[in-house]
């Protein structure tokens, strides 16, 4: 009986440790990270005005598709506190009709070299040396299924990296989180506003971090309507006292530091 009591005590201790929650800035309930992939003009034209009106930062994962017309706009956003992340130059993915650059032809070192060059490209845009990354098509493999996460880790080109996920992709366990495989809610075409808000509410309920992956906003592809995006922004504005909206790097920097701090809330 004595040993059973000890065992139950240990189990309860492990359970409490698993349920430890980070104390977010100003004791907010959760953090939401808004990320936008592929350097799309619909993001500049539609998402950015909504974000700026609400005074919310966001992270834009850019590819080599940025050009002489859009680079000044991206540079201006960086100066306003938005984050520009690395999404490779050519966005290689598995061979399909809508992916012109095939990752089948890459080696782990080949894509690392491309990420390195894109880092230099982005430095020319915003002058920053620290960079985050989003895997194209959320794929962590190239060539014949060769995983390049550890190769990316070895070369230290990026601080954090985002992968995919679904409506349950809220991060609560930061002690065991791989900083190069941060899950996110990858949206389907025409995801409604109430579904976006439900994801935010899940982050609030669990006290975690919710990362949302957008593509087109009112245009382009994998499109979220301007209306649905505004509904999300409105909810975040209304609950500003409870929800911290941060860039990917800001949220992760804070979460990693806080997870190592003994002052955590149970």
N, C-alpha and C positions, 0 to 999 in steps of 0.2 A: 504493500500500500504506500509505503514511504517513497519507493522508487517511482511509482505511478504519479504521485504528487509532484515529484521533481520533474518528471517528463512533461507533465501538463504545464508546469511553470515555464519550462524552456520553450515549449511550443507557443505559449501565449506571448513570450518575449519575442520570438521570431515573427509572430503575426503582427505585433505592435510595430516592430521595426519595418516590416513591409508596408505598413499603413502610414508611416511617417510622411507628413506633408510639408512642403516648403512654405515658408512665410514669404509671400510675394511682397513687393514694395508697397508701402503704405497699408499693409495688411489686406491687400486685395485678394479676392477669392481664387483668381486664376489668371493665366496669361494667354492671349490669343496672338498668333503670328500670321499675318496675311502675306502670302507669297504669290508671285506672278511669274509664269515661265515664258520663255521664248522671245522676249523683247518685242512684243506685239504692239502695234500702233493703237489698237482699240484700248489697251491699258492706259496709254498716255492720254488718249482723247476722252475716255469715259471713267476709268477707275481713279486716275490721279485727281481730277477735280473733286470727286466725292471724298477722297481721302484728305485732301488739303482743306476742304471746307470743314471737316470734322477734326482737323489737326491730329490725324493719326499717321504714324510712320508705317512703312511696309518694306518688303524685300522683293526686288525684281531680279530674277535669275536670267542673265543676258547671254545671248549667243553671238556669233560673229555676224549675225544679220543686222546688227546696228550699223548705221551708215552716216554720211555727212549731214543728212537732214535730221536724224533722230539723236545723234550723239550729243549735240548741244542741249537737247531736252533732258537726256539722261544725266548729263553733267549737272544741270541746274537742279535736278531732283536730289542728287547726292549732296549738294550744298545745303539743301533744306532738311537733311537728316534721313532721307531714304537710303536704304542699303542696296548696292549693286552687287549681285552674286554671280558666280561662275557657273555657266551651263554648257560649257565647251564651245568650240568654234562652229563645228559642223553638225552638232546634235546627232551623233550616231546611235542608231537603234537597230533592233533585229530587222531582217529584210522583209519589208512589206511594201505595198504600193505607195503608201503615204509617207514613207521614210526614205528619202533619196540617198542618205548616207548610211551605209550598212555597217553595223558594228561587227558583223561576221569577219570583216577584213582587218579588224584591229587586233593588236596584242595589248596586254595590260600596260606595257611600257609605252606603246603607241598612244594610248588615250591619256596616259599621264603626261606625255610630252605636249599633247594638245591642250590639256588643262593648264599646264605651265605657260604656254604661249598666250592663252586667253587671259591668264592673270596679268601678264605684261600689257595686254591690250586694255584691260580694265584699269590698270594703273594709269595709263595714258588718259583715261576718261575722268577718273575721280581722285587720282593721287594717293590711293590707299594701298597699304601693303598686306593687311590681313584680309582674308577672303573666305567666304563660305561657298558651298557647292550644292548643286542639285543634279542627281543622276539623270541623264536624258532618258525619257520614257520610264523612269524609276528603275532602270535595269542596272544592276551592279556587276554584270558580266559582259565580256566581249569575246570575240573569236569563237572558239568552240566551247562556250560555256565557262570561260575562265573568269573567276571572280577577281576583281581588282581593288577591293576595299582595303586589303592589307598592303597592297602596293601603294595605294594612295596614302595610307597611313605612314608607310616607310619614308616617302619623299617629303611629307609635311607641307604640301602645297596649300592645303585648306585647313581651316580650324574646325569646322563642322560641316556635315553633309546631310542632305535630306533625301529620304526615300519615299515610297508611296504608302498607301494604307486606305482605310475605309472610314465609315462613320464612327468607329470605336477607337480611332487612332489618337487618343488623348494620352499624353505621357505623364505618369505619376511616379514611376520608379527611376529616379535620376542616378542613383548610386550604381545601378547595373546597366545604365544606358550607354550604348556605343555612340560616341559623338559623331561618328561617320556613318551612322545608320539611324537617323532621327525620323520616325514615322510621321506621316501627314495624311490629311483627308483629301484624297484625290477626287475631284469632282467629275461627275458625268455631264454630258451636254444638257443644258437647261435645268440644272439643279435649282429648285425653288428656294426662295428666301427662308421659308419656315424650316427647311431641312438644314440650312446653314445655321440658323439660330438654334436649332436643336443640338447641333454639335457644340456650339458655344455653351449652352446650358449644361451639357455633359461635362465640359471642362470646369465649369463653376461648381457642379455637384461634387466632383472628385478632387477639386483643388489642384488640378494639373495644368499642363500646357497643351493647347490645341493649335496645330499648324494646319492652315488651309492652303491647298494648291489650286490656284486659278490659272486659266489660260486666257481665252478671249473674254472681254467684257463688252457685251453689246455688239460683237462682231468677231471676225477671224474664225476660230475653231474651238471645239470643246467649250462652247460659249455659255457663259453665265449672263443672264439678261441684266441690263442696267437697273431695272426695277428690283430684281432679287439682290443685287449687290448693294443697292441703296438701303434695302430693308435690313440687311446685315449691319451696315454702317449705322443706321438709325438705332438698332438694338444696342450696339456697342456704345454709342453716344449716350443713350438713356441709362446705361449701366456702367458708366465710366468710373464711378466710385468703387465698383466691385471687380472690374475687369481691367487688367493692364494690357494695352495693345502695344507691342514692341516689335522691333526688327528681329530677324532670326538670330543674328549674332548677339544682340542685346539680351534677348531672352535666355539664350544658352549660356552666355557668360555669367549671368546672374544665377541661373539654375545650378550650374556646375559648382560655383562658389558656395551657394547656399546649401547644397547637398553635403558639403564637407564641413559645414558649420554645426557645432553641437547644439546650438539653440534652434531646435526644430519643434514644430507644433504637432502634438499627437491628436 
